[in-house]
Amino acid sequence: MKNNLSFSSTEIAITIITTILGVSLLTLPKNLAVTLGSSDGWVSILISGMAILLLATIYIKYVQNYFSSMSLLEVLEQTRVGSFFSKVFCVFLVIYFILLISILIRYLGIIIKLYLIPQTPSEIIIGLAVLVIAYMASKGVQGVVYLNLIFFPITFIVLFLMVILNINNFNFSYLQPFFAGGIKPIVIGIKETSLSFLGIELIFFLMAYIKKDKIELKKINLSIIMVTFVYTIITLFTYGIFTVDTTKTLLFPTVEMAKEIQLEVGVFERLESFLITIWSLTMFNTFSVFFILLLDVIKNHLVKNKSFNITPVLIALIFWISFIPKNVNELGNFSNWVSQSGGVLIIVLFLFSIIQTYIIKSRQRRN
């Protein structure tokens, strides 16, 4: 997969940010409003962000610094038992990546059809999207990472404008009362917010592209802090503009927040068109990263046959799975199930990498 490529910690950090800020950026406020029934979801976001920060720090300092230029699967393959479990995890990762891409691309199709081109059939939108993703992935991870560097500042400028231009619409009283339900709802919300950090699993793969002397933990941690900050601000502003009860009824609250802004310019009369366009382009990069990882797991770890062309099969499978949910509610339920399964898989992979590293270090000390 690496082909002697190397990236800086900054480039990988930006890729992590743009990957995590996927569909959750548009749906997290609603999900938290439904789950908690109060405005205290921002506390759950902060707690989840700190937990993910701790996980990333432990993995990079304990595993990645020791096995530089190796992905997590390559670390597991260093022992016979670990190699067996690596094959098992490869199967689960393939299933996870296929389902995740299918869900995200269905969300993309819904949003584009709803807000940009309502007359275009969803099959056409998603079909073209899958083909574009496959083409982008064929160019390798280098091109996708560099595209993320281009869209990253644009995305944050749009989000910044959306928040700043909505200050007059923000009503602090809508956030009150704080902690009305006590600690229990916040604890329940941690599950929801933790799943919004899916995409952090990229550190298991992309950190292998950073040379050992170039690994900068503070930049990777900063990426997680930035995601946590964005989630917190967007959630607070959504509740402060619409109230928690109204947010429960909104399909994509972040887009609705952008619609509250009327721009007196000729190019975009409303900010949501620009937001969705930029978000869609960023999502293509996200899909491509996951598709590249999917191909890597299959070709370099599962079947170990680089000439094996499975891309057409994956394209057809992703297209078919994306239409299994019949509506947005079914898609949300399907998404929750995949997210929870993915969260469990990430934790298990993390624990196995720690155990494997400990075993290898212990053997080397004895020798």
Secondary structure, 3 states (H helix, E strand, C coil): CCCCCCCCHHHHHHHHHHHHCCCHHHHHHHHHHHHHCCCCHHHHHHHHHHHHHHHHHHHHHHHHCCCCCCCHHHHHCCCHHHHHHHHHHHHHHHHHHHHHHHHHHHHHHHHHHHHCCCCCCHHHHHHHHHHHHHHHHHCCHHHHHHHHHHHHHHHHHHHHHHHHCCHHHCCHHHHCCCCCCCCHHHHHHHHHHHHCCCCHHHHHHHHHHCCHHHCCHHHHHHHHHHHHHHHHHHHHHHHHHHCHHHHHHCCCHHHHHHHCCECCCCCCCEHHHHHHHHHHHHHHHHHHHHHHHHHHHHHHHHCCCCCCCCHHHHHHHHHHHHCCCCCHHHHHHHHHHHHHHHHHHHHHHHHHHHHHHHHHHHHHHHC
